[in-house]
Amino acid sequence: GGSGADGDALFHSAVSAAAHNSVMRELMAYLAQPIEETRAASLSAEDRRYRSLAQHRGVADAIRRGDHAAAAAAMREHIAHVAAGRLPAAPAQPRGRS
């Protein structure tokens, strides 16, 4: 049961720690509060919750296999999925203008 917010937070913390990358750890620490503020809302839709869990499993499986390229690709897919659900679409620019 539940929204999965606690598990989501633990997963991202574990991935950050496992990366042994100080820049990534600092970035995730910096983003922790904004992510926390939107996590529950993002995971409130059941289809998004299950899709996110499946993506987490893909990342974790690739890490367990030691397949760095697959882990990075799976995480990029997950980030794109999350961003698409949270960020408003940019307004279309009229042709001929920049």
NORWOJO-V283425 format. One record per helix or strand of 2 or more residues. SS is the DSSP state (helix for helix, strand for strand). FROM is the first residue (numbers start at 1). LEN is the number of residues. If there is no record, write none. Layout:
SS,FROM,LEN
SS,FROM,LEN
This chain:
helix,5,14
helix,22,22
helix,46,20
helix,68,19
